[in-house]
Each structure stands twice: as structure tokens, then as C-alpha cells.
Amino acid sequence: MNRICILAMLLGFSGLSLAGSVTVFDAKSLRLALESAKSGDHIILNPGLYEGRFDIDRALSLSSRGDSIIDAQGEGSAITIYSSDVEISGLTIRHWGNDHYERDSGILVEKGSDDVSINNNRLFGDGFGIRAEELNRIKINDNVITGNDSLFKLDRGDGIHLDHVTGAQVWSNVISRVRDGVYIESGSRSKVFDNRFIEQQYGIHYMYSSEDEAFNNQSYRVDGGYALMDSKQIHLHSNQVWNAVDFGILLNMTQDSVVEGNRVEQILNPDENPIPGKEGKGIFIYGARDNRVVANRLAHCDIGFYMAMGGEGNLVYDNQFIDNFSQVKYVGEKLLEWSKDGRGNYWSGYLGWDRNSDGIGNSAYRPNDNIDRLFWLYPEANFLMGSPIVMVLRWVQRQFEIGDPSGIIDSYPLLNLSPRFDFEFGVPQSMLKLTQEIR
């Protein structure tokens, strides 16, 4: 029995010895090490400049002993991965190409390369930062990815681009000056959390995706915070977005999703007189149905909640509408109830009473009336908005319903703010410092 145990131990040690560690000093030795590596090897880059483009076609780890820079010299992808079980960490990667058709990336992970880990790297370039396609369980964390803000936004690559990826986990990355921070197309079961998005089109952008979750992300100085397009069963919760131009959260043709506990502030179009539809929107629902929008804070936006093109079939309750220029804009012809089980939303403009001290107003709240709808349909009449005749019409509207009732009604308006948002909100100093460093 002892001989059998000893033999097993020897075989085990022999197997372990197949994996080794090698240190490289320049591009030539790195290329040779990648070509001769065995499965499980660890290649360590000494500090220095490694020019060129490198392929990884077997399971190994690649890391740095110091300031190791891979420079792709402006063409193609800096590192391309063709194998599962690869880890890349601690590198600086820069100057790859910007051919989107060829998928030029700092790190390109090819079809079938499951269980790849990319962490603690710094990437600076024009094309995609990290791009992965048709694979499972990629992990991307603690990277700094910076694009080129001299390019038009749509000419840049995404920070992280995932196409037909299942089970991705993306966390604690700082992504700036790219097209979209994290773009997920035709994927499922991803988790995107604790990331920071600065100066780009959208923070997170879902397309044709399902069963995904995003939480504790921050988007700052973006066109839009979180875009859910033609997707379903997305759980978007506890995220922040502020100082955006177009929207905080967009649900476009999205179904069966939950948007809850997000903080959306200062979504403002800087144009003095933006054309209708271009105002800054806290939440924008466009043709999306069967979603639940609950317990979000929408404050200091051009429009708190904008709904269009058949977005009526959603549950909306327990949200906070605070000092938006227009709390709600809904041009449809239906009367929609925004409450559930006797709980509506908090409205900073509500002036009703609470006779029984239950925290719920005794009279229903209508954020808009038919006069508002008239001006939305005929914006050329906006110059009449403050005229005496319009004031009289509004008074008549309040006394007598003119035409069939339509718009938003909250039968149980809340009188108290939820304590869940009682924390300091603003630009974290760490984010400000980072935006200065990457310039």
C-alpha cells in the first residue's frame, strides 16, 4: 500500500512539474516563450517595451514584474487569445488598431476561448479595449481602459465588447473616452458591477440580451447611463448616473425587466432650447412593456420620466420625482395608474394633505394635464404657455375633465422620501483624479 501511495505522489509531482515559469525580456523572447509554452505555464514580462502583436493559443498566464508595455504599433490587436483558461494581468497595452471590421482590440478573445481572466491591466487605444465573442464565463476586473476622445464617439471602439458571451462577469473597471463602456450583444447571464464609466456614449449597453444583472455602477459625463435595447429579464439596480445629456436609463423595446433603486440626477441637454425629444430624460421608455420600475430617484432632469411609442404596460411605483423641470412626459391617449398596492410615488410638486398621517396623500396626483399634452403635440404654440388664456384653461381643466381622461395618475402619492438615498452624491474625488490622469 505504501509503495502505491509513493508512486501516486511521484506521478502527481511529475504532472505538476509540467507547468513552469519563465521570465522574458523583449518582444523576441516573449514570442518564443508563447510558442514553446506548455499548458499551465506562467510567462512573466520584465519591465520594458514589447513591440508587436502577440497570439496565445494554449492555456497559460501572462503577467508583469513591473512596468511592462505591449505596443501594437497602430495595427491589429495587441494580444489575441485562441485558448481557454488564459489569464492576463498587470500589463500596460497600447496603440492597437482601429479597424472595427477587423475587430482591432487591446485584447481580442476568439470563439471558444472559455474561462479567460483579464485583470489589473491598463489599456490605451483607439479600437476596442477588450473584445470577446462566442464563449463562456469570461472574467474582466480591475482594469483601466481609456479610449481616444479626439475621435468622434461612434468612431471609437467599446471599452469592453461582448458578443454571444454567456456568464460574463465584469467588475471594478474604470472605463473612459470610449464608445460604450460595456457593450453586451446577444449574451445572457452576465453580471456587471462596481464599474466606473466616464465621458463616453453609454455606460452599459445591452442589445438582444437576456437574464443579465448590473448593479453598483457609476456613469458620469456620458450621453446616456444605461441602455437596455431589445432585451429581456434584465435586473438593473443600485446604479448611479449624473451629468448626462440624453438619458439616465433607457428601456427600448425591452420586456420583463426590473429597474430599481437607481439614482439618476442632472440629466440635462446643454442646448438652450433643445428640440422636442432631445431633452435630458431621467428614465426613457420607448415601446417597452411588462417591466417594473420601482424605488428609483429621478432628480434635477429636464424630464424625469419620458414615455413614448406604446410604453404603457409597465408597473411604476415607489419612485422619487424631485425638482425635474417636467416630472413626466407622456403623449399617449390612455389613463395610466402609477401605483401598486396602495403605494404610489413621491412628487416634489405635490401639495395635497395627509389627514390620517399614513404618509400617503389623500388626493390623487396628476403630473400633467391635457393642456400639457396639447403643447407637446404642437410645440410651435409654446410661446402661449404662460399666457392668461392658458392659465384659465388649466383652471377649467382642473374643475371639469375636458374630453376622455388620459395621462398619468398616481392615486396614492407618497409624502416622505425614502431613506435609501440618504448619502452624499456627487463626483467622487477618485474619479476626478483619474480623469485628470488619463488626459
C-alpha positions in Angstrom: 0.0 0.0 0.0 2.9 2.4 0.9 4.5 1.7 -2.5 1.3 2.6 -4.3 1.0 5.9 -2.3 4.6 6.8 -3.0 4.1 6.0 -6.7 1.0 8.2 -6.8 2.8 11.0 -5.2 5.7 10.8 -7.6 3.2 10.8 -10.6 1.5 13.8 -9.1 4.7 15.7 -8.7 5.7 14.8 -12.2 2.4 16.2 -13.5 2.9 19.4 -11.6 6.4 19.8 -13.0 4.9 20.1 -16.5 3.8 23.7 -15.6 6.6 26.1 -15.2 7.5 29.8 -15.0 9.6 31.7 -17.5 10.7 35.3 -17.5 11.1 37.3 -20.8 13.0 40.5 -21.5 11.9 41.6 -25.0 9.5 41.0 -27.8 11.5 38.2 -29.4 11.8 36.2 -26.1 8.1 36.8 -25.4 7.1 35.4 -28.8 9.4 32.4 -28.4 8.0 31.7 -24.9 4.4 31.9 -26.2 5.3 29.4 -29.0 7.0 26.9 -26.7 4.9 27.2 -23.6 3.1 24.2 -22.1 -0.4 24.2 -20.7 -0.4 25.9 -17.3 2.9 27.8 -17.8 3.3 31.3 -16.4 5.1 33.8 -18.5 6.4 36.9 -16.7 7.4 40.1 -18.5 10.3 42.1 -17.1 9.8 45.9 -17.2 10.3 47.3 -20.7 8.7 47.8 -24.1 7.4 44.9 -26.1 6.5 46.0 -29.6 4.3 44.0 -32.0 1.3 41.8 -31.8 1.1 38.5 -29.8 -1.0 35.3 -30.0 -1.9 33.0 -27.2 -3.0 29.5 -28.3 -2.7 27.5 -25.2 -3.8 27.7 -21.5 -1.3 29.9 -19.7 -0.9 33.0 -17.6 0.8 36.2 -18.7 1.8 38.9 -16.2 4.3 41.6 -15.4 7.1 42.1 -13.0 6.9 45.8 -13.3 6.1 48.4 -15.9 5.8 46.1 -18.9 4.3 47.8 -22.1 2.9 46.0 -25.1 2.7 48.3 -28.0 0.9 47.1 -31.1 2.3 49.9 -33.3 -1.0 51.1 -34.5 -2.2 47.9 -36.3 -4.4 44.9 -35.5 -4.9 43.6 -32.0 -2.2 43.7 -29.4 -3.0 40.3 -27.9 -5.2 37.7 -29.4 -6.4 34.7 -27.4 -7.3 31.4 -29.1 -7.4 29.1 -26.0 -9.5 28.6 -22.9 -8.1 29.0 -19.3 -5.9 32.0 -20.1 -5.1 34.8 -17.6 -3.6 38.2 -18.5 -2.8 40.5 -15.6 -0.7 43.5 -14.7 0.2 44.7 -18.2 0.1 48.1 -20.0 -1.3 47.6 -23.5 -1.4 50.5 -26.0 -1.5 51.7 -29.6 -3.5 48.9 -31.3 -5.5 49.5 -34.5 -9.0 51.0 -35.0 -10.4 48.8 -37.8 -13.8 47.8 -36.3 -14.5 45.4 -39.2 -11.3 43.5 -38.3 -12.2 43.9 -34.5 -8.9 45.6 -33.6 -8.6 45.4 -29.8 -6.1 45.7 -27.0 -7.1 42.1 -26.1 -9.2 40.0 -28.6 -10.6 36.8 -27.2 -11.7 34.5 -30.0 -14.5 32.0 -30.3 -14.5 29.1 -27.9 -11.9 30.5 -25.5 -13.8 29.8 -22.3 -12.8 30.8 -18.7 -10.5 33.6 -19.6 -9.5 36.0 -16.9 -8.3 39.6 -17.7 -7.4 41.7 -14.6 -5.4 44.6 -13.4 -4.3 45.9 -16.8 -4.1 49.4 -18.2 -5.2 49.7 -21.9 -4.9 52.9 -24.0 -6.0 52.8 -27.6 -8.5 53.7 -30.4 -10.3 50.4 -31.1 -11.9 48.0 -28.7 -10.3 47.7 -25.3 -11.3 44.1 -24.7 -13.4 42.2 -27.1 -14.7 38.6 -26.8 -17.0 36.5 -29.0 -18.9 33.2 -28.7 -17.6 31.9 -25.4 -18.4 31.3 -21.8 -17.5 32.6 -18.4 -15.0 35.3 -19.1 -13.9 37.4 -16.1 -12.8 41.0 -16.6 -11.9 43.1 -13.5 -9.8 45.9 -12.1 -8.7 47.2 -15.5 -8.3 50.8 -16.6 -9.4 51.2 -20.2 -9.0 54.6 -21.9 -10.1 55.5 -25.5 -9.2 58.5 -27.7 -11.5 61.4 -27.2 -10.1 63.1 -30.3 -12.2 60.7 -32.3 -15.9 61.0 -32.9 -17.7 58.9 -30.3 -19.1 56.4 -32.8 -15.7 56.0 -34.4 -14.2 54.7 -31.2 -14.3 51.1 -30.0 -16.2 50.0 -26.9 -14.2 49.6 -23.7 -15.5 46.0 -23.2 -17.4 44.4 -26.1 -19.0 41.0 -25.5 -20.8 39.3 -28.4 -22.7 36.0 -27.8 -21.0 35.6 -24.4 -22.6 33.6 -21.7 -21.9 34.1 -18.0 -19.6 37.0 -18.2 -18.5 38.8 -15.0 -17.3 42.4 -15.4 -16.4 44.3 -12.2 -14.3 47.1 -10.7 -13.1 48.5 -14.1 -12.7 52.2 -14.9 -13.5 53.0 -18.5 -13.4 56.4 -20.2 -13.4 58.1 -23.6 -14.6 55.1 -25.5 -17.9 54.5 -27.4 -19.8 52.4 -24.9 -18.2 51.3 -21.6 -19.6 47.8 -21.6 -21.5 46.6 -24.7 -23.3 43.2 -24.5 -24.9 41.8 -27.6 -26.9 38.5 -27.8 -25.5 37.4 -24.5 -27.0 36.1 -21.3 -26.5 35.7 -17.6 -23.8 38.4 -17.3 -23.0 40.4 -14.1 -21.6 43.9 -14.5 -21.0 45.6 -11.2 -18.8 48.2 -9.3 -17.5 49.8 -12.6 -16.9 53.5 -13.3 -17.8 55.0 -16.7 -16.6 58.5 -17.7 -17.0 60.6 -20.8 -18.5 58.3 -23.4 -21.7 57.4 -25.2 -23.3 54.9 -22.8 -22.1 53.3 -19.6 -23.7 49.9 -20.2 -25.4 49.0 -23.5 -27.5 45.8 -23.8 -28.7 44.6 -27.3 -30.7 41.4 -27.7 -29.5 40.2 -24.3 -31.3 38.3 -21.5 -31.1 37.3 -17.9 -28.4 39.9 -17.1 -27.7 41.9 -13.9 -26.0 45.2 -13.4 -25.5 46.9 -10.1 -23.4 49.5 -8.2 -22.0 51.0 -11.4 -21.4 54.8 -11.8 -21.7 56.8 -15.0 -20.6 60.4 -15.2 -20.5 62.9 -18.1 -22.0 60.4 -20.6 -24.6 60.7 -23.3 -26.7 58.0 -21.6 -26.2 55.9 -18.5 -27.7 52.5 -19.1 -29.3 51.5 -22.3 -31.5 48.3 -22.5 -32.5 47.7 -26.1 -34.5 44.7 -27.4 -33.6 42.8 -24.3 -35.4 40.9 -21.6 -35.1 39.9 -18.0 -32.5 42.5 -17.2 -32.1 43.4 -13.5 -30.7 46.9 -13.3 -30.4 48.0 -9.7 -28.5 50.3 -7.4 -26.6 52.1 -10.1 -25.9 55.9 -10.4 -25.7 58.3 -13.3 -25.3 62.0 -13.3 -24.3 64.8 -15.6 -25.6 63.0 -18.7 -27.1 64.6 -21.8 -29.7 62.3 -23.3 -31.0 59.8 -20.7 -30.1 58.2 -17.4 -31.8 54.9 -18.1 -33.3 53.8 -21.5 -35.7 50.9 -22.0 -36.2 50.5 -25.8 -38.4 47.5 -26.8 -37.3 45.7 -23.6 -39.5 43.3 -21.7 -39.8 41.6 -18.3 -37.0 43.6 -16.7 -36.7 45.3 -13.3 -35.2 48.8 -12.8 -35.0 49.5 -9.1 -33.0 51.5 -6.6 -31.1 53.6 -9.2 -30.1 57.2 -8.6 -30.4 59.4 -11.7 -29.6 63.1 -11.4 -28.8 66.1 -13.6 -29.8 64.6 -17.0 -29.7 67.9 -18.9 -29.4 68.8 -22.5 -27.0 71.8 -22.6 -28.7 73.4 -25.6 -30.7 76.4 -24.6 -33.8 75.3 -26.5 -33.5 71.6 -27.3 -35.8 70.3 -30.0 -38.7 68.1 -28.6 -37.5 64.6 -27.8 -33.9 65.8 -27.3 -34.4 66.9 -23.7 -32.5 65.2 -20.9 -34.6 62.3 -19.6 -34.1 60.5 -16.3 -35.9 57.4 -17.5 -36.9 57.0 -21.1 -39.3 54.2 -22.0 -39.8 53.6 -25.7 -42.1 50.8 -26.8 -41.0 48.7 -23.7 -43.6 46.6 -21.9 -44.1 44.4 -18.8 -41.2 46.0 -16.9 -41.2 47.1 -13.3 -39.7 50.5 -12.5 -39.6 50.9 -8.7 -37.8 52.9 -6.0 -35.6 55.0 -8.3 -34.6 58.6 -7.6 -35.1 60.9 -10.6 -33.9 64.4 -9.7 -33.0 67.7 -11.5 -33.5 66.5 -15.0 -35.1 68.2 -18.0 -37.8 65.4 -17.9 -38.0 62.9 -15.0 -39.8 60.2 -16.9 -40.4 60.2 -20.7 -42.6 57.5 -22.2 -43.5 57.1 -25.9 -44.5 54.6 -28.6 -46.5 52.1 -26.7 -44.7 52.0 -23.4 -47.9 51.9 -21.3 -47.7 48.3 -20.0 -45.2 48.8 -17.1 -45.5 49.0 -13.3 -44.2 52.3 -11.9 -44.3 52.9 -8.2 -42.3 53.9 -5.1 -40.0 56.3 -7.2 -38.9 59.8 -6.2 -39.5 62.6 -8.7 -37.6 65.6 -7.3 -37.4 69.1 -8.9 -37.4 67.9 -12.5 -38.3 70.7 -15.0 -41.1 68.4 -16.2 -41.7 65.4 -13.9 -43.3 63.3 -16.6 -43.9 63.5 -20.3 -46.4 61.0 -21.8 -48.1 61.8 -25.1 -50.3 58.7 -25.3 -54.1 58.7 -25.1 -54.6 56.2 -22.2 -55.0 56.9 -18.5 -52.2 55.1 -16.6 -52.2 54.4 -12.9 -48.7 54.7 -11.4 -49.1 52.9 -8.1 -49.3 49.4 -6.7 -51.0 48.0 -3.6 -51.7 51.5 -2.2 -48.3 52.9 -2.8 -47.5 55.5 -5.4 -44.5 57.7 -6.0 -43.0 60.8 -4.2 -43.6 64.0 -6.2 -41.8 67.2 -5.1 -44.6 69.3 -6.5 -47.5 67.5 -4.7 -49.5 69.9 -2.5 -52.1 67.6 -1.0 -53.0 66.7 2.6 -52.5 63.6 4.7 -55.4 63.5 7.1 -54.7 60.1 8.7 -50.9 60.5 8.9 -50.1 57.4 6.9 -47.6 59.1 4.7 -49.9 58.9 1.6 -51.7 61.9 0.1 -55.5 62.0 0.3 -55.9 63.2 -3.3 -54.5 61.8 -6.5 -51.6 63.5 -8.2 -51.7 64.3 -12.0 -48.2 65.4 -13.1 -49.6 66.6 -16.4 -53.0 67.6 -17.9 -54.5 67.8 -21.4 -53.1 71.3 -21.8 -49.5 69.9 -21.4 -50.3 67.3 -24.0 -51.6 69.9 -26.4 -48.3 71.8 -26.2 -46.3 68.5 -26.6 -48.3 67.8 -29.8 -48.0 71.3 -31.1 -44.6 72.7 -29.8 -44.9 75.7 -32.0 -47.5 77.0 -29.6 -45.1 77.0 -26.6 -44.9 80.8 -26.7 -48.5 80.8 -25.3 -47.7 78.6 -22.3 -47.6 81.4 -19.8 -50.5 83.5 -21.2 -53.7 84.3 -19.2 -55.9 82.2 -21.5 -53.8 79.1 -20.9 -54.0 79.7 -17.1 -57.8 79.9 -17.4 -57.8 76.7 -19.5 -55.8 74.9 -16.8 -58.2 76.1 -14.1 -61.1 74.8 -16.2 -59.2 71.5 -16.8 -58.9 71.0 -13.0 -62.6 71.7 -12.4 -64.0 69.7 -15.3 -62.4 66.9 -17.3 -62.1 68.0 -20.9 -62.5 65.1 -23.2 -61.6 61.5 -22.3 -59.2 61.2 -19.3 -55.6 60.4 -20.3 -52.1 60.8 -19.0 -50.5 59.7 -15.7 -52.4 59.5 -12.4 -50.9 58.5 -9.0 -53.8 57.7 -6.7 -51.5 57.2 -3.7 -48.8 59.8 -3.8 -46.1 59.4 -1.1 -45.3 62.3 1.1 -42.0 61.1 2.5 -38.7 60.5 0.8 -37.2 57.0 1.2 -34.0 56.9 3.3 -32.3 54.6 0.9 -30.7 57.6 -0.9 -29.6 59.5 2.2 -25.9 59.5 1.3 -23.5 62.0 -0.3 -23.9 62.1 -4.0 -21.6 63.8 -6.4 -18.4 63.3 -8.4 -16.0 61.0 -6.3 -12.6 62.6 -5.9 -11.0 59.4 -7.1 -12.9 59.7 -10.4 -12.0 63.3 -10.9 -8.3 62.5 -10.2 -8.5 59.6 -12.7 -10.0 61.8 -15.5 -7.1 64.2 -15.0 -4.5 61.5 -15.1 -5.7 59.9 -18.3 -5.8 63.2 -20.2 
